[in-house]
Amino acid sequence: MGNTIKMVDLHGQYLKIKDQIDQAIQEVIDSSAFINGKQVDAFATELADFTEAKYSVPCANGTDALQIAYQTLGLQPGDEVLMPAFNYVASAEAAALLGLKPVFVDVLEGTFNIDEELIEARITPFTKAIVVVHLFGQSANMEPILKIADRFSLKVIEDNAQSLGSEYYFPDGVRKMTGTMGDIGTHSFFPTKNLGCFGDGGALTTNNEEYALKAAMISRHGQGQKYAYEMIGCNSRLDTIQAAILRVKLRQLKSYLLRRTEAGHIYNHLLKNLHQVTRPVENDFSLHTYNQYVIRISGRNKIKELLREAGVPSMIYYPSPLHLQNAYTYLGYKKGDFPVAEMLCQEVLALPLHTEITPREQEYVVNSLIQSIKSL
């Protein structure tokens, strides 16, 4: 059993929709419209419909989407952008490349998302935006964050790379999809995401027509009309083959999300009496879509090695908080500045979870985890 368990089973997922995927790719090859083919615009429309956003702008990848979002919102060198310290590097990297200053905020140890109660203390006269990262498939607590942003006139970017299809429930009962509540949402279609293509891909969503038009212009070298450059832009296109693949998979996304949620709940049940493991927290205000199933456990590195010996893959998301990475030492942070993020980086471990995993495989993972704990 152990030798067959995969961290992600993209091939198994493909085989179930092979005929549709192969046909979609073949249609693009037959048309030879590999760049800006009709599938790109069609996918943009369908993604906007799925997320219930007014506009969607495809681009080359999720990191580009963040950079384009910063540019679209008019952020200038020296402007400060708040973002979680426990996170993938993309939000900080895209900001730094534009001369913006990443300002980190600690996170909640239960959900791993930004701690909304710590945001206000990090705001200065130079703060212009907040990047809210919906990590591992669950929404951050948007209602208080949006109130803070409104009070201080800050832009809100939702990094929704890991949580496409997740929902947020406001206290008044209003439901919104992640990536549609702030000024701009950014999305990644890296193969392991909730909606993954067969390479790199990304998009922005917004309800602001001006932002949508500007983001689209930035993504194609700042062009309005061909060879008429209205602003400094970049070259960030979703190619037609990836758009065609994403259109097929978008039709499967609701079933993919249901399967992920079911698998997450199976793990929650199997681990409920294992006191050495801290399970992911599900908030009442969010639908968790389990892009990753991340536990916390003492002796994480040894546990990971023992699981490997049992044929169970696992991953560490993330081994170091952003403020302690060499690339960001220029910001002047030190160890101890964000204690929750630092603690999480010592304890988090992602167990195998994907659309093709079976309950029997999950039982083997948990039994292997139990045996690993006993052997410590």
C-alpha positions as MATLAB code, in Angstrom:
seq = 'MGNTIKMVDLHGQYLKIKDQIDQAIQEVIDSSAFINGKQVDAFATELADFTEAKYSVPCANGTDALQIAYQTLGLQPGDEVLMPAFNYVASAEAAALLGLKPVFVDVLEGTFNIDEELIEARITPFTKAIVVVHLFGQSANMEPILKIADRFSLKVIEDNAQSLGSEYYFPDGVRKMTGTMGDIGTHSFFPTKNLGCFGDGGALTTNNEEYALKAAMISRHGQGQKYAYEMIGCNSRLDTIQAAILRVKLRQLKSYLLRRTEAGHIYNHLLKNLHQVTRPVENDFSLHTYNQYVIRISGRNKIKELLREAGVPSMIYYPSPLHLQNAYTYLGYKKGDFPVAEMLCQEVLALPLHTEITPREQEYVVNSLIQSIKSL';
ca = [
       0.000    0.000    0.000;
       2.627    2.520    1.062;
       4.554    2.317   -2.193;
       1.464    3.329   -4.176;
       0.504    6.416   -2.167;
       1.193    9.699   -3.900;
       1.388   13.195   -2.493;
      -0.503   14.329   -5.600;
      -1.968   12.101   -8.319;
      -2.258   14.299  -11.377;
      -2.076   11.384  -13.788;
      -4.948    9.572  -12.118;
      -7.019   12.739  -12.274;
      -6.181   13.143  -15.966;
      -7.187    9.585  -16.869;
     -10.765   10.215  -15.735;
     -11.176   13.088  -18.212;
      -8.584   11.971  -20.761;
     -10.866   12.079  -23.803;
     -12.067   15.617  -23.031;
      -8.561   16.892  -22.319;
      -7.066   15.269  -25.403;
      -9.808   16.677  -27.611;
      -9.368   20.180  -26.172;
      -5.612   20.080  -26.785;
      -6.071   18.713  -30.286;
      -8.496   21.510  -31.168;
      -5.884   24.087  -30.212;
      -3.214   22.285  -32.233;
      -5.541   22.125  -35.230;
      -6.256   25.839  -34.980;
      -2.574   26.641  -34.302;
      -3.726   29.698  -32.325;
      -1.301   28.965  -29.505;
      -1.251   32.536  -28.159;
      -4.433   34.525  -27.497;
      -6.646   31.842  -29.008;
     -10.401   31.876  -28.469;
     -10.086   29.474  -25.535;
      -8.379   32.160  -23.444;
     -11.281   34.597  -23.571;
     -13.745   31.750  -23.079;
     -11.906   30.609  -19.960;
     -11.820   34.170  -18.607;
     -15.604   34.384  -18.919;
     -16.139   30.981  -17.341;
     -13.779   31.704  -14.447;
     -15.584   34.965  -13.720;
     -18.877   33.082  -13.734;
     -17.542   30.410  -11.371;
     -16.122   32.895   -8.878;
     -19.116   35.231   -9.252;
     -16.737   38.089  -10.063;
     -17.601   40.634  -12.732;
     -14.242   40.370  -14.493;
     -11.413   37.882  -14.910;
      -8.023   38.541  -16.513;
      -5.884   35.473  -17.330;
      -2.093   35.690  -17.065;
       0.956   33.447  -17.064;
       1.123   32.433  -13.394;
       0.058   33.351   -9.884;
       3.183   35.367   -9.091;
       2.661   37.518  -12.171;
      -0.930   37.992  -11.048;
       0.316   39.521   -7.797;
       2.742   41.827   -9.596;
       0.041   42.918  -12.027;
      -2.313   43.532   -9.098;
       0.217   45.802   -7.380;
       0.735   47.732  -10.621;
      -2.985   47.937  -11.336;
      -3.637   49.470   -7.925;
      -1.010   52.123   -8.584;
       1.376   51.164   -5.788;
       4.658   53.053   -5.963;
       8.243   52.335   -4.783;
       8.451   52.802   -1.031;
       4.808   51.981   -0.399;
       4.300   49.420    2.358;
       2.240   46.286    1.783;
       1.087   44.174    4.724;
       1.183   40.381    4.299;
       1.465   37.248    6.463;
       4.897   36.086    7.638;
       3.876   32.436    7.213;
       3.351   32.118    3.496;
       4.858   31.208    0.143;
       7.319   33.816   -1.103;
       5.332   35.129   -4.088;
       3.514   38.016   -2.389;
       6.748   39.387   -0.908;
       8.791   38.710   -4.030;
       6.426   40.481   -6.406;
       6.269   43.458   -4.035;
      10.045   43.691   -3.639;
      10.628   43.529   -7.396;
       8.482   46.652   -7.772;
      10.295   48.504   -4.997;
       7.447   48.088   -2.534;
       8.188   47.236    1.086;
       6.782   43.954    2.422;
       5.608   44.386    6.013;
       4.925   41.086    7.720;
       2.123   40.242   10.128;
       1.948   37.154   12.324;
      -0.671   34.466   11.741;
      -3.172   32.361   13.676;
      -1.802   29.032   14.812;
      -5.091   27.217   14.168;
      -5.824   28.249   10.584;
      -2.371   29.536    9.502;
      -4.046   32.644    8.071;
      -3.186   36.256    8.877;
      -4.179   37.325   12.389;
      -6.620   40.150   11.741;
      -6.207   41.468   15.289;
      -2.537   42.255   14.608;
      -3.028   44.161   11.351;
      -3.847   47.609   12.678;
      -0.669   47.808   14.775;
       1.422   47.301   11.611;
      -0.150   50.194    9.701;
       1.974   53.311    9.155;
       1.479   56.443    7.025;
       3.296   54.535    4.241;
       0.939   51.544    4.261;
      -1.072   51.343    1.077;
      -2.354   47.762    0.797;
      -2.973   44.444    2.530;
      -2.330   41.093    0.876;
      -4.706   38.569    2.416;
      -3.545   35.017    1.694;
      -6.213   32.335    1.914;
      -3.880   29.503    2.867;
      -4.282   25.746    2.285;
      -7.912   26.045    1.116;
      -9.551   28.227    3.774;
     -10.530   31.887    3.773;
      -8.982   34.392    6.120;
     -11.463   36.343    8.247;
     -12.392   38.965    5.677;
     -15.110   40.984    7.424;
     -12.833   42.650   10.016;
     -10.005   42.936    7.502;
     -12.206   44.801    5.028;
     -13.352   47.137    7.809;
      -9.752   47.944    8.714;
      -8.894   48.544    5.068;
     -11.853   50.862    4.664;
     -10.992   52.820    7.820;
      -7.380   53.373    6.725;
      -8.094   53.687    2.960;
      -6.035   50.604    2.109;
      -6.340   48.437   -0.977;
      -6.998   44.720   -0.433;
      -5.467   42.011   -2.606;
      -6.634   38.456   -2.013;
      -3.985   35.863   -2.826;
      -6.301   32.986   -3.650;
      -3.686   30.688   -5.193;
      -4.496   27.831   -2.814;
      -8.197   28.362   -2.224;
     -10.119   28.728   -5.482;
     -13.677   27.611   -4.791;
     -13.588   28.359   -1.085;
     -16.343   30.496    0.375;
     -16.639   33.129    3.102;
     -19.785   33.808    5.108;
     -20.226   37.338    6.427;
     -21.967   37.829    9.795;
     -25.085   39.100    7.995;
     -25.348   35.837    6.037;
     -23.913   37.103    2.746;
     -21.767   34.478    0.993;
     -18.802   35.411   -1.180;
     -16.205   33.378   -3.035;
     -12.593   33.905   -2.010;
     -10.811   36.179   -4.458;
     -13.846   38.437   -4.961;
     -14.128   40.431   -1.713;
     -11.135   42.751   -1.961;
     -10.129   45.094   -4.761;
      -8.395   42.316   -6.714;
      -8.069   38.553   -6.295;
      -5.113   36.623   -7.680;
      -5.142   32.967   -8.674;
      -2.629   30.286   -9.591;
      -3.282   27.278  -11.799;
      -0.053   25.482  -10.930;
      -0.792   21.767  -11.438;
      -1.303   20.979   -7.734;
      -3.824   23.751   -7.059;
      -7.574   23.197   -6.673;
      -7.800   24.028  -10.374;
      -4.521   23.098  -12.030;
      -3.362   23.216  -15.618;
      -0.565   21.218  -17.280;
       2.086   23.860  -16.637;
       1.908   27.407  -15.323;
      -1.129   29.628  -15.396;
      -2.767   32.406  -13.427;
      -5.523   34.994  -13.369;
      -6.884   38.058  -11.604;
     -10.514   38.616  -10.629;
     -12.153   41.929   -9.761;
     -15.495   43.664   -9.675;
     -13.935   46.943  -10.830;
     -14.048   47.501  -14.594;
     -11.186   50.021  -14.520;
      -8.939   47.552  -12.710;
      -9.854   44.769  -15.132;
      -9.008   46.878  -18.184;
      -5.764   48.112  -16.645;
      -4.673   44.620  -15.542;
      -5.323   43.252  -19.017;
      -3.301   46.079  -20.526;
      -0.389   45.571  -18.112;
      -0.312   41.836  -18.871;
       0.287   42.521  -22.561;
       3.215   44.948  -22.380;
       1.029   47.897  -21.385;
      -0.599   47.919  -24.800;
      -3.963   49.451  -25.480;
      -4.076   48.998  -29.227;
      -1.350   46.921  -30.878;
       2.030   48.684  -30.694;
       0.482   51.551  -28.711;
       1.978   51.367  -25.219;
      -0.015   53.289  -22.639;
       1.999   52.245  -19.558;
       4.884   50.052  -18.459;
       3.672   46.493  -18.518;
       4.948   42.945  -18.747;
       4.503   39.896  -20.928;
       2.224   37.585  -18.979;
      -0.148   35.535  -21.098;
      -2.053   32.346  -20.396;
      -1.345   30.246  -23.461;
      -4.228   28.734  -25.393;
      -3.474   25.076  -24.636;
      -3.501   25.767  -20.896;
      -6.749   27.719  -21.233;
      -8.315   24.804  -23.101;
      -7.238   22.372  -20.375;
      -8.495   24.686  -17.647;
     -11.898   24.977  -19.319;
     -12.304   21.201  -19.159;
     -11.129   20.997  -15.566;
     -13.217   23.968  -14.440;
     -16.300   21.926  -15.294;
     -15.019   19.288  -12.847;
     -13.991   21.718  -10.118;
     -17.070   21.412   -7.910;
     -16.649   17.636   -7.775;
     -12.898   18.065   -7.131;
     -13.614   20.392   -4.222;
     -16.194   18.018   -2.778;
     -13.695   15.167   -2.938;
     -11.002   17.249   -1.244;
     -13.376   18.278    1.519;
     -14.466   14.666    2.054;
     -10.839   13.555    2.256;
     -10.063   16.324    4.725;
     -12.938   15.217    6.940;
     -11.794   11.597    6.785;
      -8.384   12.655    8.075;
     -10.050   14.747   10.782;
     -11.994   11.686   11.926;
      -9.037    9.305   11.788;
      -6.840   11.698   13.768;
      -9.380   12.875   16.333;
      -8.007   10.761   19.200;
      -4.323   11.183   18.378;
      -3.397   13.827   20.931;
       0.137   14.270   19.556;
      -1.322   15.734   16.340;
      -2.964   19.126   15.976;
      -5.478   18.926   13.139;
      -6.368   21.837   10.841;
      -9.004   24.168   12.248;
     -12.154   24.754   10.207;
     -13.702   28.158   10.808;
     -17.477   28.566   10.876;
     -17.134   31.513    8.479;
     -15.364   29.593    5.717;
     -15.755   26.518    3.540;
     -12.407   24.681    3.726;
     -11.483   23.073    0.400;
      -8.284   21.379    1.632;
      -5.801   22.254   -1.053;
      -3.404   20.857    1.553;
      -4.042   18.849    4.715;
      -1.539   20.338    7.152;
      -1.108   18.985   10.658;
       1.160   20.186   13.446;
       3.348   17.740   15.322;
       6.394   17.831   17.587;
       9.447   16.038   16.202;
       8.217   16.856   12.713;
      11.472   16.179   10.850;
      11.905   12.713   12.363;
       8.238   11.898   11.754;
       8.608   12.906    8.124;
      11.584   10.558    7.709;
       9.769    7.648    9.375;
       6.761    8.199    7.122;
       9.038    8.146    4.093;
      10.449    4.806    5.215;
       6.877    3.511    5.417;
       6.200    4.658    1.851;
       4.152    7.697    2.820;
       5.145   11.011    1.197;
       4.722   14.286    3.049;
       5.708   17.917    2.543;
       6.689   20.854    4.716;
       4.771   24.045    3.910;
       6.816   26.056    4.993;
      10.224   25.308    6.589;
      11.083   28.958    7.302;
       8.993   32.119    7.753;
       9.545   34.880    5.237;
      11.135   37.329    7.681;
      14.008   34.894    8.345;
      14.739   34.147    4.685;
      18.091   35.490    3.421;
      16.411   37.422    0.620;
      14.493   39.556    3.129;
      17.148   40.287    5.750;
      17.302   43.846    4.354;
      13.930   44.475    5.989;
      15.572   44.271    9.411;
      13.490   41.574   11.045;
      14.952   39.113   13.552;
      14.096   35.784   15.123;
      11.281   36.198   17.617;
       9.480   38.970   15.736;
       6.676   36.640   14.580;
       6.559   33.797   17.111;
       3.534   31.960   15.742;
       4.945   31.820   12.210;
       8.279   30.636   13.581;
       6.607   27.924   15.682;
       4.514   26.703   12.765;
       7.580   26.317   10.586;
       8.958   23.844   13.127;
       5.770   21.775   13.366;
       3.746   21.793   10.134;
       3.546   18.695    7.961;
       1.276   18.171    4.954;
      -0.128   14.666    4.512;
      -1.112   13.262    1.104;
      -4.441   14.699   -0.054;
      -5.720   14.944   -3.600;
      -8.830   14.186   -5.613;
      -7.838   10.554   -6.230;
      -6.842    9.486   -2.724;
      -8.948    6.662   -1.286;
     -10.161    6.211    2.309;
      -8.079    3.033    2.487;
      -4.965    4.973    1.541;
      -5.778    7.589    4.153;
      -6.107    4.882    6.788;
      -2.670    3.604    5.833;
      -1.241    7.133    6.102;
      -2.692    7.602    9.579;
      -1.658    4.136   10.769;
       1.875    4.854    9.531;
       1.784    8.172   11.361;
       0.706    6.429   14.567;
       3.527    3.900   14.255;
       5.997    6.684   13.579;
       4.936    8.509   16.730;
       5.246    5.325   18.786;
       8.802    4.744   17.545;
      10.062    8.177   18.595;
];
